[in-house]
Amino acid sequence: MIKYLGVIGFCLFFIYDYNQVRWNNGVLKKFFLIGLILISIATIYYCTLPLKSILGIIIALFGLALTVYVLFFALDFKDTYINDKFKVYDKGVYSLCRHPGYWSLLIMYLGLLVAFQDVEWLWITIIYNLLNLIYIVFQDKYTFTIIFEDYCEYKTYVPFLIPTLASINSCLNYFREKNEI
């Protein structure tokens, strides 16, 4: 039953995004954080099941660290989250594909599935990642084209989810240059 909190959390993400482009209601601006809390509660709750694999925990922790990096450290925080008119960030992992957080969250949930090897984790892994995919398609096709002033152009040179040789090269070049400074 607790797993449905995560489903509600993803529903709140949709409302939050729609609110950003249509209503701009102050109360609904809290829905992203509330949704994140609900998904986290459900995820943490099921981490109390009997552990079957340490390797799965290592994979899950890697996915979690990557998710935090992608959402909060890989971006120019001010230009992405604070300014009135948001600009696309197209460097590093965001030159690899437009939604790198999809992969990091998938890695985390697959790691948890391996760690706990339970039917509840199978359900959570499938449903949460399917909802996440639907959510990022919604963002890519609708909200981001309105929120980010240069998103339509960004879509022409950065792939949606599957990196290309050119996008991999762009990402690697960014990290090479960053290390040379």
Secondary structure, DSSP 8 states (H G I E B T S, - for coil): -THHHHHHHHHHHHHHHHHHHTT--TTGGGHHHHHHHHHHHHHHHHTTS----HHHHHHHHHHHHHHHIIIIISS-HIIIIISSSB----STHHHH-S-HHHHHHHHHHHHHHHHH--HHHHHHHHHHHHHHHHHHHHIIIIIHHHHBTTHHHHHHHS-SSS--HHHHHHHHHHHHHHHH-
